[in-house]
Amino acid sequence: MLEPAVARHLAEGDQHIVLAGAGGWLGLATLDLLEKTLGDALETRVSCYGSAARTLTLQSGRQVRQKPLAELLQLQAQRIWLFHFAFLTKDRAETLSEEDYRAANETISATVLAAARSLPVEALFVASSGAVTKVDDLQASRAMRLYGAMKLEDERRFAAWAEESGRRAVIGRIFNITGPYINKHAAYAIANFILDALAQRPITVRAPREVFRAYVAIRELISLILSLMRENTSGVVQFDSGGAVMELGAVAATVAETLGGVGVERALITEGSADRYAGDDASYAALLAQHGIATVPLDQQIRETADFLRGAVASAPVLASPPAA
């Protein structure tokens, strides 16, 4: 659930919420939180757009229609709050040529920007990425650097829109999140760890160097975003997702302890350079405190993610594979 005060303000308001990229992890999790807050009013107060027309199914069984992103400019609504989740992520940068990857994301961003300019958008959230911090990191993969570079372009593009139009842009660099609708289980270390613990397999961390991550619950993150969107009617605010920074061995141990796993096998650290992917937690924690949003402890994040993954495994079994990092 959203933070109670945030949920109350949203339920009592009349903003029309638009999710661009509704079918991804962030989009579905946000849609689920909106359903829990708005109930049957979801049908009239929320519109979903994505790469193609399809039906989105939530955990409750509710089905929501997603329209093609190209139809966004046809929306008839007032007081729009627009969530810009639409983007081809790093995994697509690994399989597409740089030219095709850039062209696809530029088309998506141009469509969302055109909608922001022509529709009565009061506030807009840009889901940026911690990959922005890797743009000049030669140890990062080509795909990570390209993804980060394009996210940085998006940050600048929508910040300029807010400044030119006198409206509100909230830009969040998202590093590591947990919670329902987590996807790409083989790509996310914490999903692998949880799946192994649920299957009573030892959690194996094979990285030959220290790997540091910090996690926040998606419901906590969305509560903060909504609070920031209603805080002011203009200007740009930017933040990193935070969380306590932990080495993956410690994360794995917390997963095993929380879920009753059979233990952790941590490979020896043989490389000196560490892999750190975490945002500015001090600033993030200050924002949470300022907006009265409670921090979700990691053990609770693990339980909530595990609850979702149990259902995912039951409906479509997933074999965990060792995380790359």
Secondary structure, 3 states (H helix, E strand, C coil): CCCHHHHHHHHHCCCEEEEECCCCHHHHHHHHHHHHHHHHHHHHHEEEEECCCEEEECCCCCEEEEEEHHHHHHCCCCCEEEEECCCCCHHHHCCCCHHHHHHHHHHHHHHHHHHHHHCCEEEEEEEEEHHHHHCCCCCCCHHHHHHHHHHHHHHHHHHHHHHHHCCEEEEEEECCEECCCCCCCCCCHHHHHHHHHHCCCCEEECCCCCEEECCEEHHHHHHHHHHHHHHCCCEEEEEECCCCCEEHHHHHHHHHHHHCCCCEEECCCCCCCCEEECCCHHHHHHHHHHCCCCCCCHHHHHHHHHHHHHHHHHHCCCCCCCCCC
